[in-house]
Amino acid sequence: MNTNINSSERGSAGIKFLLIFVTLILLANAGYNYVPVAYAGENFKADLQSAVVNGLAMPGRFDPAEVIKKKVQDSIYNNNLPPDTFIEVKQVQNVYQVHAVYTQKVHVLPFGIYTYNYHFDQTAVPTGFLLKDGH
């Protein structure tokens, strides 16, 4: 048996394992930090849509703009969004629209190596049976 053992070939399995392990740890860290922020953004988007539909269905004695703004403010607090989130509630024809914008920093890589700015910009417009003319 003639085996040539080169010193450069030793330990390559350990190094490959270490590189894969470190990569998996970095991906898990990125997911751990990014997924809650993205989930809060999607939840906020659904809350915006719900707020404009509820504002459209409000009886006449309530100010729909104030009701919508209150629901959106509650959603900002519940989803731990930045306090400087821009909200604009405006009436377009006979419906109310909500425009919300915020940017939230997500530390994707540890030790501040890379920080991603999650930018949310959404305009919610009511849709559905409440907008039908009744024809």
ZADO-1210 file (C-alpha; in nm, 4 decimals, padded with zeros to 6 digits):
<atoms>
<atom x="00.0000" y="00.0000" z="00.0000" code="MET" pos="1"/>
<atom x="00.1406" y="00.3235" z="-00.1116" code="ASN" pos="2"/>
<atom x="-00.0340" y="00.6255" z="00.0360" code="THR" pos="3"/>
<atom x="00.0830" y="00.9742" z="-00.0145" code="ASN" pos="4"/>
<atom x="-00.0239" y="01.2002" z="00.2668" code="ILE" pos="5"/>
<atom x="00.0078" y="01.5619" z="00.1769" code="ASN" pos="6"/>
<atom x="00.0021" y="01.8084" z="00.4600" code="SER" pos="7"/>
<atom x="-00.2267" y="02.0394" z="00.2603" code="SER" pos="8"/>
<atom x="-00.4994" y="01.7721" z="00.2429" code="GLU" pos="9"/>
<atom x="-00.5267" y="01.7159" z="00.6149" code="ARG" pos="10"/>
<atom x="-00.8080" y="01.8775" z="00.8089" code="GLY" pos="11"/>
<atom x="-01.0118" y="01.9946" z="00.5120" code="SER" pos="12"/>
<atom x="-01.3273" y="01.8223" z="00.6419" code="ALA" pos="13"/>
<atom x="-01.3013" y="02.0108" z="00.9702" code="GLY" pos="14"/>
<atom x="-01.2567" y="02.3433" z="00.7943" code="ILE" pos="15"/>
<atom x="-01.5506" y="02.2747" z="00.5622" code="LYS" pos="16"/>
<atom x="-01.7660" y="02.1828" z="00.8609" code="PHE" pos="17"/>
<atom x="-01.6625" y="02.5000" z="01.0412" code="LEU" pos="18"/>
<atom x="-01.7386" y="02.7182" z="00.7365" code="LEU" pos="19"/>
<atom x="-02.0811" y="02.5580" z="00.6882" code="ILE" pos="20"/>
<atom x="-02.1545" y="02.5865" z="01.0603" code="PHE" pos="21"/>
<atom x="-02.0611" y="02.9566" z="01.0683" code="VAL" pos="22"/>
<atom x="-02.2700" y="03.0192" z="00.7543" code="THR" pos="23"/>
<atom x="-02.5707" y="02.8470" z="00.9106" code="LEU" pos="24"/>
<atom x="-02.5312" y="03.0487" z="01.2297" code="ILE" pos="25"/>
<atom x="-02.5164" y="03.3745" z="01.0300" code="LEU" pos="26"/>
<atom x="-02.8273" y="03.2776" z="00.8287" code="LEU" pos="27"/>
<atom x="-03.0135" y="03.1833" z="01.1469" code="ALA" pos="28"/>
<atom x="-02.9161" y="03.5181" z="01.3036" code="ASN" pos="29"/>
<atom x="-03.0336" y="03.7075" z="00.9943" code="ALA" pos="30"/>
<atom x="-03.3652" y="03.5220" z="00.9973" code="GLY" pos="31"/>
<atom x="-03.4060" y="03.5707" z="01.3712" code="TYR" pos="32"/>
<atom x="-03.3671" y="03.9468" z="01.3301" code="ASN" pos="33"/>
<atom x="-03.5463" y="03.9972" z="00.9951" code="TYR" pos="34"/>
<atom x="-03.8544" y="03.7749" z="01.0243" code="VAL" pos="35"/>
<atom x="-04.0161" y="03.9605" z="01.3192" code="PRO" pos="36"/>
<atom x="-03.9715" y="04.2958" z="01.1420" code="VAL" pos="37"/>
<atom x="-04.1183" y="04.1644" z="00.8165" code="ALA" pos="38"/>
<atom x="-04.4040" y="03.9972" z="01.0060" code="TYR" pos="39"/>
<atom x="-04.4830" y="04.3221" z="01.1887" code="ALA" pos="40"/>
<atom x="-04.4859" y="04.5030" z="00.8523" code="GLY" pos="41"/>
<atom x="-04.7328" y="04.2564" z="00.7027" code="GLU" pos="42"/>
<atom x="-04.9468" y="04.2663" z="01.0155" code="ASN" pos="43"/>
<atom x="-04.9465" y="04.6465" z="01.0022" code="PHE" pos="44"/>
<atom x="-05.0471" y="04.6337" z="00.6353" code="LYS" pos="45"/>
<atom x="-05.3479" y="04.4167" z="00.7268" code="ALA" pos="46"/>
<atom x="-05.4355" y="04.6525" z="01.0131" code="ASP" pos="47"/>
<atom x="-05.4272" y="04.9506" z="00.7749" code="LEU" pos="48"/>
<atom x="-05.6665" y="04.7754" z="00.5400" code="GLN" pos="49"/>
<atom x="-05.8951" y="04.6847" z="00.8282" code="SER" pos="50"/>
<atom x="-05.8911" y="05.0417" z="00.9607" code="ALA" pos="51"/>
<atom x="-06.0027" y="05.1977" z="00.6302" code="VAL" pos="52"/>
<atom x="-06.2825" y="04.9432" z="00.5881" code="VAL" pos="53"/>
<atom x="-06.3982" y="05.0044" z="00.9465" code="ASN" pos="54"/>
<atom x="-06.3809" y="05.3793" z="00.8870" code="GLY" pos="55"/>
<atom x="-06.6011" y="05.3412" z="00.5819" code="LEU" pos="56"/>
<atom x="-06.8575" y="05.1443" z="00.7819" code="ALA" pos="57"/>
<atom x="-06.8722" y="05.3905" z="01.0739" code="MET" pos="58"/>
<atom x="-07.2119" y="05.5368" z="01.1574" code="PRO" pos="59"/>
<atom x="-07.2610" y="05.9095" z="01.1012" code="GLY" pos="60"/>
<atom x="-07.2012" y="06.0267" z="01.4583" code="ARG" pos="61"/>
<atom x="-06.8295" y="05.9315" z="01.4570" code="PHE" pos="62"/>
<atom x="-06.5565" y="06.1098" z="01.2646" code="ASP" pos="63"/>
<atom x="-06.4148" y="05.8342" z="01.0404" code="PRO" pos="64"/>
<atom x="-06.0749" y="06.0050" z="01.0084" code="ALA" pos="65"/>
<atom x="-06.0260" y="06.0110" z="01.3862" code="GLU" pos="66"/>
<atom x="-06.1413" y="05.6485" z="01.4245" code="VAL" pos="67"/>
<atom x="-05.9014" y="05.5375" z="01.1497" code="ILE" pos="68"/>
<atom x="-05.6127" y="05.7369" z="01.2970" code="LYS" pos="69"/>
<atom x="-05.6752" y="05.5867" z="01.6439" code="LYS" pos="70"/>
<atom x="-05.6788" y="05.2314" z="01.5047" code="LYS" pos="71"/>
<atom x="-05.3571" y="05.2941" z="01.3107" code="VAL" pos="72"/>
<atom x="-05.1856" y="05.4440" z="01.6168" code="GLN" pos="73"/>
<atom x="-05.2876" y="05.1384" z="01.8213" code="ASP" pos="74"/>
<atom x="-05.1471" y="04.9121" z="01.5501" code="SER" pos="75"/>
<atom x="-04.8173" y="05.1026" z="01.5506" code="ILE" pos="76"/>
<atom x="-04.7883" y="05.0494" z="01.9250" code="TYR" pos="77"/>
<atom x="-04.8946" y="04.6812" z="01.9119" code="ASN" pos="78"/>
<atom x="-04.6493" y="04.5959" z="01.6318" code="ASN" pos="79"/>
<atom x="-04.3550" y="04.7783" z="01.7959" code="ASN" pos="80"/>
<atom x="-04.3049" y="05.0037" z="01.4955" code="LEU" pos="81"/>
<atom x="-04.0886" y="05.3165" z="01.5105" code="PRO" pos="82"/>
<atom x="-04.2618" y="05.6077" z="01.6854" code="PRO" pos="83"/>
<atom x="-04.1752" y="05.8373" z="01.3934" code="ASP" pos="84"/>
<atom x="-04.3975" y="05.6403" z="01.1538" code="THR" pos="85"/>
<atom x="-04.5571" y="05.8829" z="00.9087" code="PHE" pos="86"/>
<atom x="-04.9356" y="05.8507" z="00.8835" code="ILE" pos="87"/>
<atom x="-05.1617" y="06.0428" z="00.6509" code="GLU" pos="88"/>
<atom x="-05.5387" y="05.9920" z="00.6586" code="VAL" pos="89"/>
<atom x="-05.7211" y="06.1672" z="00.3781" code="LYS" pos="90"/>
<atom x="-06.0607" y="06.1567" z="00.2148" code="GLN" pos="91"/>
<atom x="-06.0657" y="06.0869" z="-00.1573" code="VAL" pos="92"/>
<atom x="-06.4141" y="06.1223" z="-00.3049" code="GLN" pos="93"/>
<atom x="-06.6361" y="05.9339" z="-00.0584" code="ASN" pos="94"/>
<atom x="-06.3760" y="05.7025" z="00.0992" code="VAL" pos="95"/>
<atom x="-06.0798" y="05.7426" z="00.3321" code="TYR" pos="96"/>
<atom x="-05.7252" y="05.6366" z="00.2486" code="GLN" pos="97"/>
<atom x="-05.4345" y="05.5809" z="00.4839" code="VAL" pos="98"/>
<atom x="-05.0747" y="05.6268" z="00.3762" code="HIS" pos="99"/>
<atom x="-04.8066" y="05.5003" z="00.6148" code="ALA" pos="100"/>
<atom x="-04.4285" y="05.5127" z="00.5797" code="VAL" pos="101"/>
<atom x="-04.1502" y="05.4029" z="00.8125" code="TYR" pos="102"/>
<atom x="-03.7979" y="05.2673" z="00.7996" code="THR" pos="103"/>
<atom x="-03.6688" y="05.0231" z="01.0570" code="GLN" pos="104"/>
<atom x="-03.3109" y="04.9045" z="01.0965" code="LYS" pos="105"/>
<atom x="-03.2531" y="04.5281" z="01.0985" code="VAL" pos="106"/>
<atom x="-02.9152" y="04.4019" z="01.2198" code="HIS" pos="107"/>
<atom x="-02.8673" y="04.1177" z="00.9728" code="VAL" pos="108"/>
<atom x="-02.5068" y="04.0357" z="01.0582" code="LEU" pos="109"/>
<atom x="-02.3838" y="04.0459" z="01.4173" code="PRO" pos="110"/>
<atom x="-02.1547" y="04.3118" z="01.5617" code="PHE" pos="111"/>
<atom x="-02.2947" y="04.5769" z="01.3262" code="GLY" pos="112"/>
<atom x="-02.1217" y="04.4312" z="01.0217" code="ILE" pos="113"/>
<atom x="-02.4348" y="04.4761" z="00.8071" code="TYR" pos="114"/>
<atom x="-02.7579" y="04.6572" z="00.8883" code="THR" pos="115"/>
<atom x="-03.0557" y="04.6384" z="00.6518" code="TYR" pos="116"/>
<atom x="-03.3060" y="04.9241" z="00.6363" code="ASN" pos="117"/>
<atom x="-03.6539" y="04.7709" z="00.6130" code="TYR" pos="118"/>
<atom x="-03.8623" y="05.0338" z="00.4319" code="HIS" pos="119"/>
<atom x="-04.2415" y="05.0201" z="00.4571" code="PHE" pos="120"/>
<atom x="-04.4533" y="05.2384" z="00.2275" code="ASP" pos="121"/>
<atom x="-04.8182" y="05.1425" z="00.1941" code="GLN" pos="122"/>
<atom x="-05.1427" y="05.3138" z="00.0965" code="THR" pos="123"/>
<atom x="-05.4566" y="05.1378" z="00.2130" code="ALA" pos="124"/>
<atom x="-05.7770" y="05.1903" z="00.0152" code="VAL" pos="125"/>
<atom x="-06.1070" y="05.0258" z="00.1115" code="PRO" pos="126"/>
<atom x="-06.2353" y="04.7556" z="-00.1192" code="THR" pos="127"/>
<atom x="-06.5277" y="04.5205" z="-00.1122" code="GLY" pos="128"/>
<atom x="-06.9036" y="04.5287" z="-00.0930" code="PHE" pos="129"/>
<atom x="-06.9169" y="04.8597" z="00.0950" code="LEU" pos="130"/>
<atom x="-06.8110" y="05.0463" z="-00.2200" code="LEU" pos="131"/>
<atom x="-07.0769" y="04.9036" z="-00.4524" code="LYS" pos="132"/>
<atom x="-07.3400" y="05.1445" z="-00.5775" code="ASP" pos="133"/>
<atom x="-07.6299" y="04.9062" z="-00.5244" code="GLY" pos="134"/>
<atom x="-07.7177" y="04.8808" z="-00.8929" code="HIS" pos="135"/>
</atoms>
